[in-house]
Amino acid sequence: MKTLPYKEMSRSERLKLVRDYLKLFENDIKDSTDKDGKTIPGLQTRWEEWVRDYADGKGLPKKVACLLVADFERLAEVYDKFVALNIPERVVVNGKSVKNPVLDELEDIFKYTKGYDGKIAQFFIDRAERLGIKTCYYCEMAYVNIYSYWDSGANVTRRQFDLDHFLPKGLCPCLGLSLFNFVPSCQVCNSRIKLEEVPGRDKAEYVRFSPSSVNADFDTNVKVRLRFGTNKDGLRGRYIHFVTNSPYEKYVNFFHLEERYEFHKVEAVRLNRLKKRYPDANIRSIAHLLHYRPSLVKEDIFHLKYMQKEGRCFEKMTRDILK
């Protein structure tokens, strides 16, 4: 329920991000020669041949670099066009059902686990602070971060987050290495809920739901509310409700956010009580007695600026409840 800060980046900062990412593949995009003088096709040649053989004229990008660093809106177009090819996952060869070699070949070209997963993970680790990688971008319920420790005299940095392919690489292998298709997430969202599915039904919804899209706007379209049930007896009489503008109810339902947030409604109840106990008039009175600025007293009570700056879990819920 938050977006990666690509939209806030300056043009020069974004260009540098793209250039740095392309450097991960600089030895693999072009053809190379082995020790015997034999040409080893690079990613560009292999991709061109695949498109020529199986998707010529279908509107897929001709340049591998475009697939690697195109913005999310372009990736969503590629995804829809690729899915429209209707390439069967399995075919019958000699009377046996086998994995389609057409997909096999494509998966090998853009194989995430062919040494690229570690490089890409390190790319995000090195930029964790700038990208605000602190809580899961899908749910904001779990911390996803990096940590360091000393091992044999060296400082080692590790990640405590998954890199999810928002547009599943299993359904569209050519997006398996695309920078703006990656979303730092918790294991629950990535490995237990999302898997090889995608929230939304087409490009118009993908670009609104992906945290890596500059068109996503969860703040405006999703509000977390605390409601009264039929039983108004304390905590049991309250429930968490997500108020959404269409089509964001699909996102909330996909990640089961209402059900998952319900377990944490005690925090929402606590915040609601604080808000009632300390209206602005009371905060001004406390500030006057302590000779503090009202804004400082308010921050000491509610910790909003701290939560936003440090990227704490349930930051959006906190903001919404306290409004």
C-alpha positions as a printed NumPy array, in Angstrom:
array([[  0.   ,   0.   ,   0.   ],
       [  2.856,   2.328,  -0.743],
       [  4.806,   3.19 ,  -3.87 ],
       [  8.475,   3.095,  -4.683],
       [  9.781,   6.673,  -4.943],
       [ 10.469,   6.612,  -8.676],
       [  7.984,   9.425,  -9.301],
       [  9.775,  11.717,  -6.856],
       [ 13.187,  11.165,  -8.454],
       [ 14.672,  13.893, -10.617],
       [ 15.294,  13.094, -14.264],
       [ 19.052,  12.869, -13.673],
       [ 18.612,  10.605, -10.65 ],
       [ 16.317,   8.266, -12.558],
       [ 18.708,   8.149, -15.53 ],
       [ 21.549,   7.228, -13.204],
       [ 19.425,   4.477, -11.659],
       [ 18.739,   3.068, -15.135],
       [ 22.383,   3.29 , -16.213],
       [ 23.57 ,   1.598, -13.051],
       [ 21.065,  -1.2  , -13.552],
       [ 22.122,  -1.767, -17.157],
       [ 25.714,  -2.156, -15.968],
       [ 24.672,  -5.432, -14.333],
       [ 24.163,  -6.839, -17.833],
       [ 26.86 ,  -5.022, -19.815],
       [ 28.856,  -8.227, -20.386],
       [ 25.811, -10.246, -21.398],
       [ 23.778,  -8.085, -23.772],
       [ 26.234,  -8.147, -26.69 ],
       [ 27.698, -11.227, -28.381],
       [ 31.034, -12.458, -27.091],
       [ 33.753, -14.862, -28.25 ],
       [ 35.062, -17.882, -26.377],
       [ 38.715, -18.971, -26.232],
       [ 38.284, -20.962, -29.442],
       [ 36.982, -17.966, -31.347],
       [ 33.41 , -19.21 , -31.376],
       [ 30.687, -16.581, -31.103],
       [ 28.5  , -16.782, -28.016],
       [ 25.142, -15.088, -28.673],
       [ 24.298, -12.394, -26.142],
       [ 20.893, -11.499, -24.734],
       [ 20.176,  -9.1  , -27.613],
       [ 20.857, -11.641, -30.361],
       [ 18.935, -14.416, -28.604],
       [ 15.951, -12.138, -28.002],
       [ 15.919, -10.902, -31.628],
       [ 15.947, -14.485, -32.881],
       [ 13.146, -15.503, -30.531],
       [ 10.942, -12.582, -31.599],
       [ 11.663, -13.284, -35.278],
       [ 10.733, -16.942, -34.914],
       [  7.718, -16.728, -32.618],
       [  6.381, -13.178, -32.277],
       [  7.328, -11.189, -35.343],
       [  5.05 ,  -8.191, -35.803],
       [  3.372,  -8.631, -32.406],
       [  4.596,  -5.304, -31.047],
       [  7.187,  -6.599, -28.585],
       [ 10.271,  -4.391, -28.068],
       [ 13.224,  -5.156, -30.323],
       [ 15.853,  -4.046, -27.798],
       [ 16.673,  -6.039, -24.692],
       [ 17.638,  -2.814, -22.928],
       [ 14.047,  -1.642, -23.324],
       [ 12.797,  -4.73 , -21.513],
       [ 15.371,  -4.26 , -18.765],
       [ 14.687,  -0.604, -17.934],
       [ 11.39 ,   0.426, -19.56 ],
       [  8.979,   2.131, -17.169],
       [  6.189,   0.068, -15.692],
       [  3.524,   1.352, -18.082],
       [  5.534,   0.002, -21.031],
       [  6.099,  -3.293, -19.214],
       [  2.345,  -3.636, -18.71 ],
       [  1.854,  -3.225, -22.472],
       [  4.457,  -5.915, -23.139],
       [  2.779,  -8.225, -20.642],
       [ -0.641,  -7.91 , -22.265],
       [  0.827,  -8.421, -25.746],
       [  2.788, -11.451, -24.64 ],
       [ -0.184, -13.064, -22.904],
       [ -2.215, -12.443, -26.081],
       [  0.214, -14.689, -27.988],
       [ -1.428, -17.629, -26.192],
       [  1.716, -19.737, -26.242],
       [  0.753, -23.102, -24.684],
       [  2.671, -24.053, -21.584],
       [  2.932, -27.681, -22.674],
       [  2.938, -29.474, -26.022],
       [  2.762, -33.109, -27.105],
       [  5.995, -34.579, -28.501],
       [  6.119, -38.246, -29.502],
       [  2.897, -38.84 , -27.652],
       [  4.161, -37.264, -24.4  ],
       [  3.224, -33.943, -22.808],
       [  6.36 , -31.837, -22.378],
       [  7.106, -28.239, -21.522],
       [  6.853, -26.048, -24.588],
       [ 10.418, -25.493, -25.919],
       [  9.339, -22.037, -27.142],
       [  8.796, -20.944, -23.523],
       [ 11.797, -22.93 , -22.355],
       [ 14.051, -20.973, -24.668],
       [ 12.614, -17.641, -23.591],
       [ 12.928, -18.498, -19.911],
       [ 16.581, -19.362, -20.458],
       [ 17.264, -15.979, -22.084],
       [ 15.8  , -14.039, -19.152],
       [ 16.453, -16.566, -16.408],
       [ 16.391, -14.687, -13.108],
       [ 18.188, -17.462, -11.217],
       [ 21.061, -17.705, -13.721],
       [ 23.298, -15.559, -11.535],
       [ 21.201, -12.434, -11.931],
       [ 19.13 , -12.847,  -8.77 ],
       [ 22.116, -12.107,  -6.509],
       [ 23.215,  -9.096,  -8.566],
       [ 19.731,  -7.62 ,  -8.664],
       [ 19.213,  -8.21 ,  -4.949],
       [ 22.495,  -6.406,  -4.243],
       [ 21.387,  -3.56 ,  -6.502],
       [ 18.334,  -3.026,  -4.313],
       [ 20.323,  -3.538,  -1.101],
       [ 22.757,  -0.796,  -2.116],
       [ 19.833,   1.576,  -2.707],
       [ 17.609,   0.474,   0.167],
       [ 17.775,   3.831,   1.937],
       [ 16.962,   5.882,  -1.175],
       [ 14.151,   3.54 ,  -2.176],
       [ 12.727,   3.481,   1.346],
       [ 12.847,  -0.289,   1.663],
       [ 11.607,  -0.647,   5.223],
       [  8.129,  -2.174,   5.112],
       [  6.384,  -4.4  ,   2.566],
       [  5.168,  -2.299,  -0.337],
       [  2.066,  -4.458,  -0.765],
       [  0.695,  -4.563,   2.781],
       [  2.83 ,  -2.348,   5.114],
       [  2.333,  -5.004,   7.784],
       [  5.859,  -6.494,   7.847],
       [  9.316,  -4.986,   7.976],
       [ 11.478,  -5.624,   4.919],
       [ 14.959,  -4.277,   5.322],
       [ 18.668,  -4.926,   5.226],
       [ 20.977,  -5.868,   8.071],
       [ 24.735,  -6.086,   8.498],
       [ 27.07 ,  -8.255,  10.53 ],
       [ 30.775,  -9.016,  10.77 ],
       [ 32.008, -12.294,   9.34 ],
       [ 35.707, -13.204,   9.331],
       [ 36.672,  -9.549,   9.664],
       [ 34.408,  -8.359,   6.857],
       [ 31.158,  -6.44 ,   7.099],
       [ 28.433,  -8.436,   5.353],
       [ 25.085,  -6.954,   4.3  ],
       [ 22.041,  -9.133,   3.799],
       [ 18.429,  -8.495,   2.829],
       [ 15.328,  -9.432,   4.728],
       [ 12.872,  -9.048,   1.886],
       [ 11.702, -10.776,  -1.273],
       [ 11.911,  -9.202,  -4.705],
       [  8.562,  -9.983,  -6.253],
       [  7.911,  -9.813,  -9.992],
       [  4.668,  -7.835, -10.051],
       [  3.989,  -9.079, -13.584],
       [  4.797, -12.776, -13.08 ],
       [  7.88 , -14.021, -14.899],
       [  6.262, -17.457, -15.108],
       [  3.509, -16.027, -17.31 ],
       [  5.751, -13.559, -19.148],
       [  9.408, -14.719, -19.002],
       [ 10.741, -11.731, -20.968],
       [  9.98 ,  -9.495, -17.939],
       [ 12.01 , -11.677, -15.582],
       [ 14.865,  -9.154, -15.376],
       [ 12.955,  -5.855, -15.711],
       [ 13.97 ,  -3.269, -13.115],
       [ 10.568,  -1.631, -12.735],
       [  8.827,  -4.981, -12.406],
       [ 10.479,  -5.69 ,  -9.034],
       [  8.666,  -4.946,  -5.767],
       [ 10.355,  -5.439,  -2.354],
       [  7.839,  -7.418,  -0.344],
       [  7.302,  -9.7  ,   2.613],
       [  7.156, -13.472,   2.198],
       [  3.451, -13.635,   3.03 ],
       [  2.48 , -11.292,   0.196],
       [  4.955, -12.772,  -2.263],
       [  5.1  , -16.496,  -1.554],
       [  1.752, -17.242,   0.058],
       [ -0.716, -14.86 ,  -1.534],
       [  0.514, -13.478,  -4.829],
       [  2.532, -16.385,  -6.233],
       [  2.164, -16.372, -10.049],
       [ -0.954, -14.207, -10.066],
       [ -1.269, -10.511, -10.713],
       [ -3.74 ,  -8.052,  -9.15 ],
       [ -5.942,  -6.544, -11.84 ],
       [ -7.215,  -7.707, -15.199],
       [ -5.404,  -5.471, -17.711],
       [ -2.858,  -2.691, -18.184],
       [ -5.266,  -0.016, -16.933],
       [ -5.382,  -1.758, -13.544],
       [ -1.782,  -3.031, -13.432],
       [ -0.429,   0.522, -13.617],
       [ -2.647,   1.568, -10.72 ],
       [ -1.794,  -1.398,  -8.508],
       [  1.952,  -1.901,  -8.92 ],
       [  4.033,  -0.103,  -6.257],
       [  6.694,   0.365,  -8.97 ],
       [  4.304,   2.346, -11.201],
       [  4.28 ,   6.14 , -11.14 ],
       [  0.504,   5.913, -11.701],
       [ -0.234,   4.044,  -8.469],
       [ -2.035,   6.206,  -5.9  ],
       [ -2.961,   4.312,  -2.765],
       [ -3.135,   7.391,  -0.536],
       [ -5.956,   8.958,  -2.506],
       [ -7.863,   5.79 ,  -3.309],
       [ -7.545,   3.652,  -0.178],
       [ -8.498,   4.719,   3.364],
       [ -8.257,   2.591,   6.503],
       [-11.17 ,   3.13 ,   8.881],
       [-12.219,   1.845,  12.298],
       [-15.923,   0.978,  12.392],
       [-18.483,  -0.051,  15.008],
       [-20.073,  -3.489,  14.655],
       [-23.47 ,  -4.518,  15.981],
       [-21.81 ,  -5.328,  19.304],
       [-20.252,  -2.112,  20.625],
       [-18.575,  -3.814,  23.566],
       [-14.925,  -2.69 ,  23.514],
       [-12.499,  -4.22 ,  21.068],
       [-14.926,  -6.903,  19.928],
       [-17.352,  -4.25 ,  18.776],
       [-14.89 ,  -2.668,  16.351],
       [-13.618,  -3.799,  12.982],
       [-11.189,  -2.583,  10.322],
       [-12.727,  -1.425,   7.064],
       [-10.963,  -0.324,   3.876],
       [-12.778,   2.432,   1.999],
       [-11.717,   2.33 ,  -1.652],
       [-12.284,   4.074,  -4.933],
       [-12.722,   1.739,  -7.896],
       [-10.81 ,  -0.358,  -8.87 ],
       [ -8.694,  -0.421,  -5.689],
       [-11.137,  -2.751,  -3.934],
       [ -9.631,  -5.475,  -6.152],
       [ -6.183,  -4.774,  -4.722],
       [ -7.465,  -4.829,  -1.124],
       [ -9.327,  -8.09 ,  -1.723],
       [ -6.432,  -9.693,  -3.593],
       [ -4.052,  -9.234,  -0.644],
       [ -6.799,  -9.909,   1.956],
       [ -5.915,  -6.658,   3.684],
       [ -9.095,  -6.259,   5.731],
       [ -8.78 ,  -9.758,   7.162],
       [ -5.065,  -9.375,   7.862],
       [ -5.394,  -5.9  ,   9.398],
       [ -8.245,  -7.081,  11.619],
       [ -5.749,  -8.872,  13.852],
       [ -4.083,  -5.502,  14.501],
       [ -7.233,  -3.487,  15.19 ],
       [ -6.116,  -3.036,  18.802],
       [ -3.582,  -0.526,  17.486],
       [ -6.291,   1.289,  15.53 ],
       [ -8.459,   1.429,  18.674],
       [ -5.526,   2.808,  20.678],
       [ -4.921,   5.518,  18.064],
       [ -8.603,   6.411,  17.985],
       [ -8.656,   6.845,  21.761],
       [ -5.536,   9.017,  21.622],
       [ -7.142,  11.22 ,  18.971],
       [-10.224,  11.756,  21.163],
       [ -8.149,  12.314,  24.301],
       [ -5.876,  14.887,  22.693],
       [ -7.825,  17.17 ,  20.35 ],
       [ -6.012,  20.264,  19.093],
       [ -7.35 ,  22.383,  21.975],
       [ -5.812,  20.022,  24.551],
       [ -2.54 ,  19.893,  22.651],
       [ -2.327,  23.693,  22.637],
       [ -2.965,  23.773,  26.397],
       [ -0.215,  21.202,  27.064],
       [  2.162,  23.089,  24.794],
       [  1.461,  26.322,  26.665],
       [  2.14 ,  24.701,  30.045],
       [  5.407,  23.109,  28.855],
       [  6.499,  26.093,  26.732],
       [  6.72 ,  23.787,  23.685],
       [  5.437,  24.26 ,  20.171],
       [  2.051,  22.534,  19.65 ],
       [  3.494,  20.657,  16.668],
       [  6.206,  19.168,  18.904],
       [  3.666,  18.036,  21.512],
       [  1.518,  16.499,  18.782],
       [  4.497,  14.599,  17.402],
       [  5.44 ,  13.351,  20.893],
       [  1.935,  11.938,  21.287],
       [  1.199,  10.565,  17.81 ],
       [  4.682,   9.987,  16.261],
       [  3.44 ,  10.683,  12.748],
       [  6.586,  12.341,  11.415],
       [  8.703,   9.633,  12.994],
       [  6.619,   6.9  ,  11.356],
       [  6.777,   8.555,   7.944],
       [ 10.506,   9.257,   8.128],
       [ 11.502,   5.859,   9.512],
       [  9.013,   3.817,   7.496],
       [  7.247,   1.982,  10.306],
       [  4.592,  -0.697,   9.836],
       [  0.963,   0.511,   9.606],
       [  2.091,   4.041,   8.786],
       [ -0.835,   4.617,   6.419],
       [ -3.341,   3.16 ,   8.865],
       [ -1.956,   5.485,  11.537],
       [ -2.341,   8.533,   9.299],
       [ -5.851,   7.555,   8.234],
       [ -7.106,   6.821,  11.762],
       [ -5.721,  10.098,  13.117],
       [ -7.29 ,  12.295,  10.453]])
